[in-house]
Amino acid sequence: MPSKKSRVRARNVQTGIEKRRRTRVELIAAAFRVFADKGLEAPVIDDFILASGLSRGTFYNHFKTREEILKAVADVNTSSR
């Protein structure tokens, strides 16, 4: 049977994974709204940061460019069909 310390560590890892997933979903949802409002070419990274209410560092932890977040929005939109 795993020790209490290893169970706590495993739970913390799982919590971190879930938090990261939720944050990515929040960013993608905000990006969807921004692209819907401004079109595909006009938005800049600051638009996604402002719309999501998350920090610039958080944005860059998930996406390096505007094109990466556009691809993520397109992938989510395509997979939900």
PyMOL commands that place a pseudoatom at each C-alpha (Angstrom):
pseudoatom trace, name=CA, resn=MET, resi=1, chain=A, elem=C, hetatm=0, pos=[0.000, 0.000, 0.000]
pseudoatom trace, name=CA, resn=PRO, resi=2, chain=A, elem=C, hetatm=0, pos=[1.394, 3.446, -0.936]
pseudoatom trace, name=CA, resn=SER, resi=3, chain=A, elem=C, hetatm=0, pos=[2.488, 5.721, 1.888]
pseudoatom trace, name=CA, resn=LYS, resi=4, chain=A, elem=C, hetatm=0, pos=[0.440, 8.736, 2.876]
pseudoatom trace, name=CA, resn=LYS, resi=5, chain=A, elem=C, hetatm=0, pos=[3.158, 10.985, 1.445]
pseudoatom trace, name=CA, resn=SER, resi=6, chain=A, elem=C, hetatm=0, pos=[3.026, 9.312, -1.964]
pseudoatom trace, name=CA, resn=ARG, resi=7, chain=A, elem=C, hetatm=0, pos=[-0.797, 9.446, -2.015]
pseudoatom trace, name=CA, resn=VAL, resi=8, chain=A, elem=C, hetatm=0, pos=[-0.708, 13.167, -1.210]
pseudoatom trace, name=CA, resn=ARG, resi=9, chain=A, elem=C, hetatm=0, pos=[1.899, 13.745, -3.917]
pseudoatom trace, name=CA, resn=ALA, resi=10, chain=A, elem=C, hetatm=0, pos=[-0.188, 11.811, -6.457]
pseudoatom trace, name=CA, resn=ARG, resi=11, chain=A, elem=C, hetatm=0, pos=[-3.289, 13.816, -5.508]
pseudoatom trace, name=CA, resn=ASN, resi=12, chain=A, elem=C, hetatm=0, pos=[-1.345, 17.090, -5.847]
pseudoatom trace, name=CA, resn=VAL, resi=13, chain=A, elem=C, hetatm=0, pos=[-0.088, 16.061, -9.279]
pseudoatom trace, name=CA, resn=GLN, resi=14, chain=A, elem=C, hetatm=0, pos=[-3.626, 15.208, -10.375]
pseudoatom trace, name=CA, resn=THR, resi=15, chain=A, elem=C, hetatm=0, pos=[-4.931, 18.522, -9.004]
pseudoatom trace, name=CA, resn=GLY, resi=16, chain=A, elem=C, hetatm=0, pos=[-2.237, 20.394, -10.959]
pseudoatom trace, name=CA, resn=ILE, resi=17, chain=A, elem=C, hetatm=0, pos=[-3.121, 18.549, -14.160]
pseudoatom trace, name=CA, resn=GLU, resi=18, chain=A, elem=C, hetatm=0, pos=[-6.815, 19.401, -13.726]
pseudoatom trace, name=CA, resn=LYS, resi=19, chain=A, elem=C, hetatm=0, pos=[-6.073, 23.054, -12.951]
pseudoatom trace, name=CA, resn=ARG, resi=20, chain=A, elem=C, hetatm=0, pos=[-3.895, 23.320, -16.058]
pseudoatom trace, name=CA, resn=ARG, resi=21, chain=A, elem=C, hetatm=0, pos=[-6.663, 21.744, -18.169]
pseudoatom trace, name=CA, resn=ARG, resi=22, chain=A, elem=C, hetatm=0, pos=[-9.284, 24.158, -16.788]
pseudoatom trace, name=CA, resn=THR, resi=23, chain=A, elem=C, hetatm=0, pos=[-7.019, 27.146, -17.419]
pseudoatom trace, name=CA, resn=ARG, resi=24, chain=A, elem=C, hetatm=0, pos=[-6.430, 26.035, -21.011]
pseudoatom trace, name=CA, resn=VAL, resi=25, chain=A, elem=C, hetatm=0, pos=[-10.195, 25.656, -21.502]
pseudoatom trace, name=CA, resn=GLU, resi=26, chain=A, elem=C, hetatm=0, pos=[-10.728, 29.169, -20.110]
pseudoatom trace, name=CA, resn=LEU, resi=27, chain=A, elem=C, hetatm=0, pos=[-8.146, 30.586, -22.514]
pseudoatom trace, name=CA, resn=ILE, resi=28, chain=A, elem=C, hetatm=0, pos=[-9.668, 28.785, -25.495]
pseudoatom trace, name=CA, resn=ALA, resi=29, chain=A, elem=C, hetatm=0, pos=[-13.187, 29.951, -24.563]
pseudoatom trace, name=CA, resn=ALA, resi=30, chain=A, elem=C, hetatm=0, pos=[-11.949, 33.539, -24.268]
pseudoatom trace, name=CA, resn=ALA, resi=31, chain=A, elem=C, hetatm=0, pos=[-10.137, 33.220, -27.594]
pseudoatom trace, name=CA, resn=PHE, resi=32, chain=A, elem=C, hetatm=0, pos=[-13.297, 31.916, -29.241]
pseudoatom trace, name=CA, resn=ARG, resi=33, chain=A, elem=C, hetatm=0, pos=[-15.142, 35.044, -28.078]
pseudoatom trace, name=CA, resn=VAL, resi=34, chain=A, elem=C, hetatm=0, pos=[-12.310, 37.315, -29.217]
pseudoatom trace, name=CA, resn=PHE, resi=35, chain=A, elem=C, hetatm=0, pos=[-12.075, 35.720, -32.664]
pseudoatom trace, name=CA, resn=ALA, resi=36, chain=A, elem=C, hetatm=0, pos=[-15.876, 35.866, -33.021]
pseudoatom trace, name=CA, resn=ASP, resi=37, chain=A, elem=C, hetatm=0, pos=[-15.838, 39.556, -32.111]
pseudoatom trace, name=CA, resn=LYS, resi=38, chain=A, elem=C, hetatm=0, pos=[-12.718, 40.738, -33.970]
pseudoatom trace, name=CA, resn=GLY, resi=39, chain=A, elem=C, hetatm=0, pos=[-12.262, 38.208, -36.757]
pseudoatom trace, name=CA, resn=LEU, resi=40, chain=A, elem=C, hetatm=0, pos=[-9.298, 35.943, -37.378]
pseudoatom trace, name=CA, resn=GLU, resi=41, chain=A, elem=C, hetatm=0, pos=[-6.604, 38.478, -38.277]
pseudoatom trace, name=CA, resn=ALA, resi=42, chain=A, elem=C, hetatm=0, pos=[-7.237, 41.463, -35.960]
pseudoatom trace, name=CA, resn=PRO, resi=43, chain=A, elem=C, hetatm=0, pos=[-6.775, 40.031, -32.435]
pseudoatom trace, name=CA, resn=VAL, resi=44, chain=A, elem=C, hetatm=0, pos=[-3.468, 40.337, -30.613]
pseudoatom trace, name=CA, resn=ILE, resi=45, chain=A, elem=C, hetatm=0, pos=[-2.336, 38.370, -27.591]
pseudoatom trace, name=CA, resn=ASP, resi=46, chain=A, elem=C, hetatm=0, pos=[-3.365, 41.183, -25.235]
pseudoatom trace, name=CA, resn=ASP, resi=47, chain=A, elem=C, hetatm=0, pos=[-6.964, 40.691, -26.429]
pseudoatom trace, name=CA, resn=PHE, resi=48, chain=A, elem=C, hetatm=0, pos=[-6.927, 37.074, -25.224]
pseudoatom trace, name=CA, resn=ILE, resi=49, chain=A, elem=C, hetatm=0, pos=[-5.304, 38.036, -21.940]
pseudoatom trace, name=CA, resn=LEU, resi=50, chain=A, elem=C, hetatm=0, pos=[-7.894, 40.737, -21.308]
pseudoatom trace, name=CA, resn=ALA, resi=51, chain=A, elem=C, hetatm=0, pos=[-10.824, 38.512, -22.305]
pseudoatom trace, name=CA, resn=SER, resi=52, chain=A, elem=C, hetatm=0, pos=[-9.677, 35.630, -20.121]
pseudoatom trace, name=CA, resn=GLY, resi=53, chain=A, elem=C, hetatm=0, pos=[-8.713, 37.703, -17.095]
pseudoatom trace, name=CA, resn=LEU, resi=54, chain=A, elem=C, hetatm=0, pos=[-5.543, 35.629, -16.803]
pseudoatom trace, name=CA, resn=SER, resi=55, chain=A, elem=C, hetatm=0, pos=[-1.972, 36.863, -16.710]
pseudoatom trace, name=CA, resn=ARG, resi=56, chain=A, elem=C, hetatm=0, pos=[0.388, 37.190, -19.653]
pseudoatom trace, name=CA, resn=GLY, resi=57, chain=A, elem=C, hetatm=0, pos=[2.592, 34.486, -18.128]
pseudoatom trace, name=CA, resn=THR, resi=58, chain=A, elem=C, hetatm=0, pos=[-0.349, 32.118, -17.888]
pseudoatom trace, name=CA, resn=PHE, resi=59, chain=A, elem=C, hetatm=0, pos=[-1.150, 32.725, -21.545]
pseudoatom trace, name=CA, resn=TYR, resi=60, chain=A, elem=C, hetatm=0, pos=[2.430, 31.971, -22.556]
pseudoatom trace, name=CA, resn=ASN, resi=61, chain=A, elem=C, hetatm=0, pos=[2.501, 28.843, -20.394]
pseudoatom trace, name=CA, resn=HIS, resi=62, chain=A, elem=C, hetatm=0, pos=[-0.177, 27.441, -22.699]
pseudoatom trace, name=CA, resn=PHE, resi=63, chain=A, elem=C, hetatm=0, pos=[0.381, 29.138, -26.074]
pseudoatom trace, name=CA, resn=LYS, resi=64, chain=A, elem=C, hetatm=0, pos=[3.409, 30.739, -27.710]
pseudoatom trace, name=CA, resn=THR, resi=65, chain=A, elem=C, hetatm=0, pos=[1.601, 32.629, -30.474]
pseudoatom trace, name=CA, resn=ARG, resi=66, chain=A, elem=C, hetatm=0, pos=[-1.752, 33.907, -31.634]
pseudoatom trace, name=CA, resn=GLU, resi=67, chain=A, elem=C, hetatm=0, pos=[-1.672, 31.211, -34.307]
pseudoatom trace, name=CA, resn=GLU, resi=68, chain=A, elem=C, hetatm=0, pos=[-1.351, 28.469, -31.670]
pseudoatom trace, name=CA, resn=ILE, resi=69, chain=A, elem=C, hetatm=0, pos=[-4.457, 29.638, -29.826]
pseudoatom trace, name=CA, resn=LEU, resi=70, chain=A, elem=C, hetatm=0, pos=[-6.316, 29.972, -33.135]
pseudoatom trace, name=CA, resn=LYS, resi=71, chain=A, elem=C, hetatm=0, pos=[-5.422, 26.354, -33.921]
pseudoatom trace, name=CA, resn=ALA, resi=72, chain=A, elem=C, hetatm=0, pos=[-6.636, 25.281, -30.463]
pseudoatom trace, name=CA, resn=VAL, resi=73, chain=A, elem=C, hetatm=0, pos=[-9.962, 27.066, -31.025]
pseudoatom trace, name=CA, resn=ALA, resi=74, chain=A, elem=C, hetatm=0, pos=[-10.304, 25.437, -34.458]
pseudoatom trace, name=CA, resn=ASP, resi=75, chain=A, elem=C, hetatm=0, pos=[-9.415, 21.993, -33.019]
pseudoatom trace, name=CA, resn=VAL, resi=76, chain=A, elem=C, hetatm=0, pos=[-12.039, 22.288, -30.283]
pseudoatom trace, name=CA, resn=ASN, resi=77, chain=A, elem=C, hetatm=0, pos=[-14.623, 23.553, -32.737]
pseudoatom trace, name=CA, resn=THR, resi=78, chain=A, elem=C, hetatm=0, pos=[-13.867, 20.720, -35.170]
pseudoatom trace, name=CA, resn=SER, resi=79, chain=A, elem=C, hetatm=0, pos=[-13.878, 17.977, -32.548]
pseudoatom trace, name=CA, resn=SER, resi=80, chain=A, elem=C, hetatm=0, pos=[-17.286, 19.033, -31.180]
pseudoatom trace, name=CA, resn=ARG, resi=81, chain=A, elem=C, hetatm=0, pos=[-19.010, 18.298, -34.495]
for i in range(1, 81): cmd.bond("trace and resi %d" % i, "trace and resi %d" % (i + 1))
show_as sticks, trace
zoom trace
